[in-house]
Amino acid sequence: MLVIVAIVAMGAGPFAARAHAAQSVPKVVLIVGPAGGATPYYRRLADEAAAAALKLTPNVVKVYSPDATWPAVKAALKGASIVVYLGHGNGWPSIYRSSLYPPTQNGFGLNPHAGAADSHQYFGEALIGSEIKLAKDAVVIFSHLCYASGNTEPGLAEGTLDQAQQRVDNYAAGFMRAGAGAVIADSFLAPRYYVTSVLRGKRTIDSIWKNAPNRNDHFLSFASQRTRGAIAQMDPDNVDSGFHRSLVTRGKLTSSQVLNSAMGRRDPLPGVEPVVEPTLAGLGVTFGAPDLTAPPTAGAKTKLTLPVAADAAALLPTELMVATRWDRLDGGAAPAPKPAPKPAPGSSAAPAGQGAVTGNDPGTTAVDSAPVDLVVPEQAGEVVAPVRAAKLKTGGISVPVTVPSSPGLYRLVATIHQPDGAAFDASTQALVPALVVRVTGALTATYTAPATALAVAGTPFSIDVRVANLGRNTWGQAVQSHAVGSAEIEPARRATLVARWVDLGGGLVAPAPAPSGGPEAAPTAAGTVATSILPAAFAPGSSIAVDFQLVAPAAAGEYLLVLDVVDPKTGSLAAAGVPPGIIRVTVVR
């Protein structure tokens, strides 16, 4: 869905007469970042504000996900008098970092590249303050964000009043350096109110904020520590909690001052230039099949390698960054790795009755359904956080990754970025294959065996089974010598591969004659048991082929042969949650 759109409405509102007398009119820019299921609702709020703005100024620009990239947003914001942003917020203090991190905090959560609707990348105050040039005294409006108004995110403690004040001050700092005269953050109120109030040019920004329809009358103010001469204000739900409204201003800024400093064109369409994203396509660079340098056990740290032919590697830029994300494929939630130095996710939940969110990003606004939170916390795997890539001597690049903490099937997606963190275009990203990864737990076994087998009742038969240890822990242990004497030697301990018969007819499995020289297995409700001893200290990554010698049940019928590993320390892996191997056996007479 597009989205740099400039809309012209000549002759509308109080600027119609002024437009003929002056070259500049207020430019209003509305940005909707990717926010999962909340994105359609955010688009609707932005569209409502845009429609209202067009009655008061002819220059309105919309930059919406899935095409709200950093280059597109930066181009749109040039000379803007009013900026509205709806999306994910990432501020500080937060639980994700011990100190302020300007590259990704206190800015926008945007699409890494055009069309990337299901992930977002943070562009923080360092880029905002150095690369964005707003009109003098511009007003920035953060709507439905986390952190910007002093809050945190759903499910997290909001912290103290002092922490909330720091978040408000920090989130405004970069935009003040970019030329803003005021920064408003409101978690719940639709942005239309602020946009139209400023464009009418009749009140101070302070009055507009203090008289908002959702005001709480718990006003407090403090001097900004980040922006010289600025005053920050808050209006929490309660005296010292519920941080959902804030304002940071320079002096007694009036809406007429905002209008008088306008830099927008009366005919904005000629001023909207196509945004050219950087690309590696066409250089002849191709990436080989990606791989991990260590087994993908849950929570482990490893490296992702992206091979490139040695002759083509010279065509790559000197410095590259790579971001990775884990997409869950088997229907479970994809929890993020333990919090590390990375961008903080978040949004704030709305009070009941504020509306509904339906549909997925991308897409148009869906019809309302049952009310849900208007602002949702980001899902694991959504955040794109580039890190510097290391070049391999054999060609290609590698980056460190942390494996998700929950076992399951995942797609590991890598995106290629420039040294400043901006992503290359979609054509470049299409050059990088995704890697499907089975993330295993600390205890994980896999069994390679035929799905079905045929046996004659009461007679011996064999099945070839390969069992592999794909977890973090060794099964059993080797001989332990403490170098004190023979009495101190601990014997080796071995895990056992176990096969249990289960009668699909519900009956008890009758004992059958044991193989020559072996004991007779006793019948149980779960079936007779056969075993094979595995090597001592069976290490992670090891596998072994077992010629499993069994005796078929005495009665003909349909059976399951259930395979399990019993470790001397852990016991049954199946009982610990590891899926067993299953073979369906037809027993005939």
Steps between C-alpha positions, in 0.01 A plus 500: 500500500658822397601749656669804450189687386475875472142627496397833351182678602534849361256760616409317821481655845656819637818447300319536169537877493840490664626246243471759224696753701775279633710222359513296821225313680517258794612156394339214694670159494328189635712188560361155580764245593450122494318392816353159417126474552477862614628638168160519322358694794797737500449561129140591568599747772759653268250520214251681722767751601606542136144567385455761772835661418410534131220737595760731651813459285563362151825322585444162665740207457432144615773239549346169602621146563597282314694777322587720798877465462764730644586658160129561428432649843811718491403642160141563609596680822706770331337831592205342685308724741292220655615139535276215616649159575307185593693177555738329737698705748844429644619724782713513811507417791392148408580144603691439177802725554690633797563838334363724228567375145438785251541294178173313558316666789260797506406496133296302248431130446494468119502240224859385440435514125195560283250216524632367833165507675563246775812645658631835612832670560561781745656827386587699809568853615855504361366476144198720571711782637768486231309416181147640541432869428154606612348842458581739783270453802352179355265295717564125528212280617564146627174307503452157659870454576690340780760690700440840334250619764692341788332160489664163431313218324220255576601243756792701638511716810488869408759588763535818700401856420868588463544228237188618319634857490826375350309315226302812410812716490703246305235433236469869415873575482580387145193667353582824677844489339327445165317832539184416693357757736268254675470124544165359610452136605153359560446126538129495428357815341459495122753740341232691307433724801858626521543539122190714451559702817848602385392574143223734615772724647298640790659364819830424664626144475486484879130592497424249226663222701354597837148522359504168315178301547685225690682728745539374857575832678804350674741744337865514602799663335880484514795650317636288218842351563551411133381814319625839617218740583223244454231423756346152528151437634302188586136429578492147647182303559571519871721736695811285452403213269337434164742691277305546176515875423801729468619821335847648450517859369741785447358814656134594457465366149179601322331324212522823299879486536492148358299623200717805445810280482346270239722379217259279305414553133154597384535246217673210675483239225797636301700503820454130571796318352526121471708349776775278359598224740859371492546167324753223440288349224670508164853472641517127440507417872320182605480349846531126552300287741528646852609285793557508875840426650358314804193284569187716547413405856257728680663813640843420354729751334634418156590670171308526177719475191398636160737358238604708200732379226850636556506688168160657570585591860720783373188664358345541845533834681789523742274500804164328523248446775264204528179469698334169583157397617345166594152429360315212668366251244326237711230711659655568839590839642852604409650638818794728462838410640582638842507881497831614361634836392243553229217734413217488747156405373173638603179681490237598747163339554195715450212529741191297427260640250756687289441287190602177335791363309445242230692375200868453440771722359499570208139564413224751519307584811269216590150529642496529877458184704515446874700773675865420562806697602568776251872478550656158519846398617720380220533128445830321530687491172352829376790725591776541243822593681804503268845409628835532327585197288839330498651405166605138456834405346321249280261767375173615647407647835391385845313653792433380855146382576319382810272201451139541628435368849212270398554185292314485170524552127613847389595693191815704557486805274800727443485852356796693360563858612736787426756612762252762630239230561271585208391188314567428136193469277268201467688373193815474709318323782364248250860391431535364854345154553314433823605211722245262652623398844376239745578649840553227754483505876761405758365146468424402143514170315409420143423155369547399139303183435247361251148631549352150468617141536364147458571216744385143561336436837735362763810501282821704522556785254721806477453868422778744414472811715733800509482708814663844531567723800409851382477659842753681719558220751710185474315172559672290763864553595843357431713326759596751769841467668592731788870396498483393865480126451296235337234533766433852378423400140137548398378258234358621173127561483304444181166609364264238364292497183164351594218364283155442646212326329156659511203293380273725294218258580529591866606156622796396712800395295567130567856391564680335216805276503812710544782498247761233554686563824282797603254537786129480443327840517215523748157623383385837627209728421734697276635197317818294508832682512816447295823691556837584344789653693650819353868603530613667821517881500286532188582862414280769342509471122577127513290239325516123477332232291346219704395161361209465737424130573139445601239229538157563355198464731334160505166634379443631149380858467604864463759637739713806565864457585590805710869597515646687797839570656544448873794701635650396835481860625178627346297184459256467211544775242140446387383562856704823494310619193720376214282354220558124471563309180197305377486204261170340402542122487256256346532157664371203299484125561 
